[in-house]
């Protein structure tokens, strides 16, 4: 049976599998990853570190006047959201993910999980999602597979709740076991190529009530979406991408030259080079849409910070961090 998305209704779905008991069993972890396309860990991230990150979110919301000062529950106070930055650009500009992932306890957990140093890809989404005002639409925000938009970057997605997120608050839902098949995105619908309604079987959807200290690690091809917030408070979470440092990591750096045929990048870690662009390059703009190759010089400029993945001297993905 395919998912029927009724206005205002969150479809019934099973709970996520909890992976805590296999954290130190590499074979079991790999088997679960292959079977399910995700790991879900309960209460493994240092709560003090998560709390410090949450405090940054709360302070930003207070600064915008949309929660009352010192309200730990981040309840929306009803003030206008006309000037509210729904993608939390002020937090993105400050790169608040960096001090979080370098917290010793956080670094230790991901090193333990990956059996390697973590390599963080600065594609970060800071979510401070207010309650929806219009409940006439389906609760799923935008079902997608990250891998479709990031070919050549074999990262995992880390979704981190910063406060309790139940079914009213919304949060993350994912489709278990659908990471192994073909992409579900509709190639006939550029520039976003959305996944058609009903493409994900209803029985595949999973979620749970998330709490601080939890983390979901997803395969880049696992279909997932956010869920509209029907509570009285802001939904607080951060998602970021990670790889093992010994893997085929992309270059994170700045453009030194760019044309419609090639781009040169100087990486933060000393790697650099000039790479060919062609029609197979997935160049993603700030709005998530694919940029045609002949328009790349109009969207990307010398000095811009980018993430670049390549294969055989050809760019597979070129995108800004956020």
HELIX and SHEET records of a PDB file:
HELIX    1   1 UNK A   20  UNK A   22  5                                   3    
HELIX    2   2 UNK A   26  UNK A   36  1                                  11    
HELIX    3   3 UNK A   47  UNK A   63  1                                  17    
HELIX    4   4 UNK A   89  UNK A   94  1                                   6    
HELIX    5   5 UNK A   97  UNK A  101  1                                   5    
HELIX    6   6 UNK A  104  UNK A  114  1                                  11    
HELIX    7   7 UNK A  146  UNK A  149  1                                   4    
HELIX    8   8 UNK A  202  UNK A  204  5                                   3    
HELIX    9   9 UNK A  293  UNK A  295  5                                   3    
HELIX   10  10 UNK A  296  UNK A  299  1                                   4    
SHEET    1   A 4 UNK A  14  UNK A  15  0                                        
SHEET    2   A 4 UNK A 205  UNK A 207  1                                        
SHEET    3   A 4 UNK A 171  UNK A 175 -1                                        
SHEET    4   A 4 UNK A 224  UNK A 227 -1                                        
SHEET    1   B 5 UNK A  38  UNK A  41  0                                        
SHEET    2   B 5 UNK A 215  UNK A 219 -1                                        
SHEET    3   B 5 UNK A 156  UNK A 161 -1                                        
SHEET    4   B 5 UNK A 235  UNK A 244 -1                                        
SHEET    5   B 5 UNK A 118  UNK A 129 -1                                        
SHEET    1   C 6 UNK A 272  UNK A 276  0                                        
SHEET    2   C 6 UNK A 262  UNK A 267 -1                                        
SHEET    3   C 6 UNK A 251  UNK A 258 -1                                        
SHEET    4   C 6 UNK A 305  UNK A 311 -1                                        
SHEET    5   C 6 UNK A 314  UNK A 319 -1                                        
SHEET    6   C 6 UNK A 282  UNK A 284  1                                        
END                                                                             
